[in-house]
Amino acid sequence: MPIVNRLYAEFLGTAWLVLGGCGSAVLAAAFPQLGIGFAGVALAFGLTVLTMVYALGPVSGGHFNPAVTVGLAVAGRFPKGEVLHYVVAQVLGGIAGAAILYVVATGKAGADIGGFATNGYDAQSPGKYGLVAALVVEIVMTFGFVTIILGATDKRAHPAAAGLAIGLALTLIHLVSIPVTNTSVNPARSTAPALFVGGAALSQLWLFWVAPLLGGAVAGLAYGILRRDD
């Protein structure tokens, strides 16, 4: 598949993830009468990935996340020379999704985007969790997410089930970690809304690059233990 096709798929998939996942938090969850709560937001993030893995996975592999791309590269399942290309496409896609969401969210009188589904710790954490808790949860949850992706897309696994496993994994991750960091496990997802909010969202953005990339890379290394029988 030509690189331009794959990069467009990564751009589109990441835009959908930010628009759907963050959109559920910014638009739907803002109205208690709709009843989606943070469980609904968690499901929305899972559904965005599930749908795009099936739709675009055959084109680009369906990463939509720099941490996933790095983890797959470390595991030897993705060309290292294409990592930067994928990451740039993912970040740009995330920004595009956030831009669309911003236009919609500010499309009424007196609109206030609030935190705009940004990630954070300390005062920016939904549950006011500190730096160490945020760092640990983002590393561990990304490690688990990338491990599941590696396993679900392994040649020994049933390919038709991969999207479902990955989408449900991201839902579970959000159910656990929304109170701590508002859940990142994806630097592109964190960067996009932070650019529209600025302030603390940008100053704390470093953690939501370092922790997911570290978790993804460790998962890529550790997955080799499960492959030693090959």
C-alpha positions as CSV (number, residue, x, y, z in Angstrom):
1,M,0.0,0.0,0.0
2,P,1.5,3.4,-0.9
3,I,2.7,5.5,2.0
4,V,0.4,8.4,1.2
5,N,-2.7,6.1,1.4
6,R,-1.5,4.8,4.8
7,L,-0.8,8.3,6.1
8,Y,-4.2,9.5,5.1
9,A,-5.8,6.5,6.9
10,E,-3.8,7.4,10.0
11,F,-4.8,11.0,9.7
12,L,-8.5,10.1,9.2
13,G,-8.6,7.5,12.0
14,T,-7.0,9.8,14.6
15,A,-9.3,12.6,13.6
16,W,-12.3,10.3,14.2
17,L,-11.0,9.2,17.5
18,V,-10.6,12.7,18.8
19,L,-13.9,13.9,17.3
20,G,-15.8,11.0,18.6
21,G,-14.1,10.3,21.9
22,C,-13.5,13.9,23.0
23,G,-16.7,15.0,21.4
24,S,-18.7,12.7,23.7
25,A,-17.0,14.3,26.7
26,V,-17.3,17.9,25.5
27,L,-20.9,17.7,24.0
28,A,-22.9,14.8,25.3
29,A,-21.5,14.3,28.8
30,A,-22.0,18.0,29.5
31,F,-25.7,17.4,29.7
32,P,-26.6,15.1,32.7
33,Q,-30.0,14.4,31.3
34,L,-28.5,12.5,28.4
35,G,-27.2,10.1,31.0
36,I,-24.0,8.9,29.3
37,G,-21.6,9.9,32.1
38,F,-18.0,8.9,32.1
39,A,-18.9,5.3,31.3
40,G,-20.5,6.6,28.1
41,V,-17.3,8.6,27.3
42,A,-15.2,5.5,27.8
43,L,-17.5,3.5,25.4
44,A,-17.3,6.3,22.9
45,F,-13.5,6.1,22.8
46,G,-13.6,2.4,22.4
47,L,-16.1,2.6,19.6
48,T,-14.1,5.1,17.7
49,V,-11.1,2.8,17.6
50,L,-13.2,-0.3,17.0
51,T,-14.9,1.2,14.0
52,M,-11.8,2.7,12.4
53,V,-9.7,-0.5,13.0
54,Y,-12.2,-2.4,10.9
55,A,-12.6,0.4,8.3
56,L,-8.9,1.5,7.9
57,G,-6.9,-1.2,9.5
58,P,-6.4,-3.0,6.2
59,V,-4.9,0.2,4.8
60,S,-2.5,1.4,7.5
61,G,-2.7,-1.1,10.3
62,G,-5.0,1.1,12.3
63,H,-2.6,2.6,14.8
64,F,-4.1,6.1,15.3
65,N,-1.7,6.6,18.2
66,P,2.0,7.4,18.4
67,A,2.4,5.0,21.3
68,V,1.0,2.2,19.3
69,T,3.3,3.0,16.4
70,V,6.4,3.1,18.6
71,G,5.4,-0.2,20.4
72,L,4.9,-2.0,17.1
73,A,8.2,-0.7,15.8
74,V,10.0,-1.8,18.9
75,A,8.4,-5.2,18.6
76,G,9.6,-5.5,15.0
77,R,6.1,-5.3,13.6
78,F,6.5,-1.9,11.9
79,P,9.3,-0.3,9.9
80,K,11.2,2.1,12.1
81,G,11.9,4.4,9.2
82,E,8.1,5.1,9.0
83,V,7.5,5.9,12.6
84,L,7.9,9.7,12.3
85,H,5.7,9.8,9.2
86,Y,2.9,8.0,11.1
87,V,3.3,10.2,14.2
88,V,3.0,13.4,12.2
89,A,-0.1,12.1,10.4
90,Q,-1.7,11.1,13.7
91,V,-1.0,14.4,15.4
92,L,-2.3,16.4,12.4
93,G,-5.4,14.2,12.3
94,G,-6.0,14.7,16.0
95,I,-5.7,18.5,15.5
96,A,-8.2,18.3,12.6
97,G,-10.7,16.4,14.8
98,A,-10.3,18.9,17.7
99,A,-10.8,21.8,15.3
100,I,-14.1,20.4,14.1
101,L,-15.1,19.8,17.7
102,Y,-14.2,23.3,18.6
103,V,-16.3,24.8,15.9
104,V,-19.3,22.7,17.0
105,A,-18.7,23.3,20.7
106,T,-18.6,27.1,20.3
107,G,-21.6,27.2,18.0
108,K,-24.0,28.6,20.5
109,A,-24.4,31.8,22.5
110,G,-22.3,31.9,25.7
111,A,-20.4,28.7,24.8
112,D,-17.6,27.7,27.1
113,I,-15.4,24.8,26.1
114,G,-14.1,24.4,29.6
115,G,-11.3,21.8,29.8
116,F,-12.2,20.6,26.3
117,A,-11.4,17.0,27.3
118,T,-7.8,17.7,28.0
119,N,-5.6,15.5,30.1
120,G,-3.8,16.5,33.3
121,Y,-2.7,15.9,36.9
122,D,-3.0,17.7,40.2
123,A,-5.6,20.5,39.7
124,Q,-6.1,19.4,36.1
125,S,-7.0,15.8,37.1
126,P,-10.7,15.0,37.4
127,G,-10.0,13.3,40.7
128,K,-7.1,15.6,41.7
129,Y,-4.6,12.9,41.4
130,G,-0.9,13.9,41.5
131,L,2.0,13.6,39.1
132,V,3.2,10.1,40.2
133,A,-0.3,8.6,40.0
134,A,-0.8,10.1,36.5
135,L,2.6,8.9,35.3
136,V,2.1,5.3,36.6
137,V,-1.5,4.9,35.3
138,E,-0.5,6.3,31.8
139,I,2.5,4.0,31.5
140,V,0.7,0.9,32.8
141,M,-2.5,1.4,30.8
142,T,-0.5,2.1,27.6
143,F,1.6,-1.0,28.2
144,G,-1.6,-3.0,28.5
145,F,-3.2,-1.5,25.5
146,V,-0.2,-2.0,23.2
147,T,0.2,-5.6,24.5
148,I,-3.4,-6.3,23.7
149,I,-2.9,-4.8,20.2
150,L,0.2,-7.0,19.6
151,G,-1.6,-10.1,20.8
152,A,-4.8,-9.4,18.9
153,T,-3.0,-8.8,15.6
154,D,-0.5,-11.6,16.0
155,K,-0.5,-14.1,13.2
156,R,-1.6,-16.8,15.6
157,A,-4.8,-14.8,16.5
158,H,-8.1,-14.7,14.6
159,P,-7.9,-11.5,12.5
160,A,-11.6,-10.8,12.6
161,A,-11.6,-10.4,16.4
162,A,-8.8,-7.8,16.5
163,G,-10.9,-4.7,16.3
164,L,-13.3,-5.9,19.0
165,A,-10.5,-6.7,21.4
166,I,-8.8,-3.4,20.8
167,G,-12.0,-1.3,21.1
168,L,-13.0,-3.1,24.3
169,A,-9.5,-2.7,25.7
170,L,-9.6,1.1,25.2
171,T,-13.1,1.2,26.8
172,L,-11.8,-0.6,29.9
173,I,-8.7,1.7,30.1
174,H,-11.0,4.7,30.1
175,L,-13.2,3.3,32.8
176,V,-10.2,2.9,35.0
177,S,-8.2,6.0,34.3
178,I,-10.6,8.8,33.5
179,P,-10.7,9.9,37.2
180,V,-6.9,10.0,37.3
181,T,-5.8,11.8,34.1
182,N,-9.0,12.0,31.9
183,T,-7.2,9.2,30.0
184,S,-4.6,9.7,27.4
185,V,-2.6,6.6,26.4
186,N,-2.3,8.5,23.2
187,P,0.0,11.6,22.7
188,A,-1.9,12.7,19.5
189,R,-5.2,12.6,21.4
190,S,-3.7,14.7,24.2
191,T,-2.0,17.2,22.0
192,A,-5.0,18.1,19.9
193,P,-7.4,19.5,22.6
194,A,-4.5,21.0,24.6
195,L,-3.6,23.3,21.7
196,F,-7.1,24.8,21.9
197,V,-7.1,25.2,25.7
198,G,-3.5,26.3,26.3
199,G,-2.3,27.0,29.8
200,A,-1.9,24.1,32.1
201,A,-3.0,21.7,29.4
202,L,0.0,22.6,27.4
203,S,2.5,22.8,30.3
204,Q,1.5,19.3,31.4
205,L,1.4,17.8,27.9
206,W,5.0,16.4,28.3
207,L,3.7,13.7,30.6
208,F,1.2,12.6,28.0
209,W,3.9,12.1,25.5
210,V,6.6,10.6,27.8
211,A,4.4,8.1,29.7
212,P,2.5,6.6,26.7
213,L,5.6,6.3,24.5
214,L,7.4,4.6,27.4
215,G,4.6,2.3,28.0
216,G,4.3,1.4,24.4
217,A,8.0,0.8,23.9
218,V,8.2,-1.4,27.0
219,A,5.2,-3.4,25.7
220,G,7.0,-3.9,22.4
221,L,10.1,-5.2,24.1
222,A,8.2,-7.4,26.6
223,Y,6.0,-9.0,23.9
224,G,9.1,-10.8,22.7
225,I,8.8,-13.0,25.8
226,L,5.5,-14.3,24.6
227,R,7.0,-15.1,21.2
228,R,10.0,-17.2,22.3
229,D,8.4,-20.4,21.2
230,D,8.5,-19.3,17.5
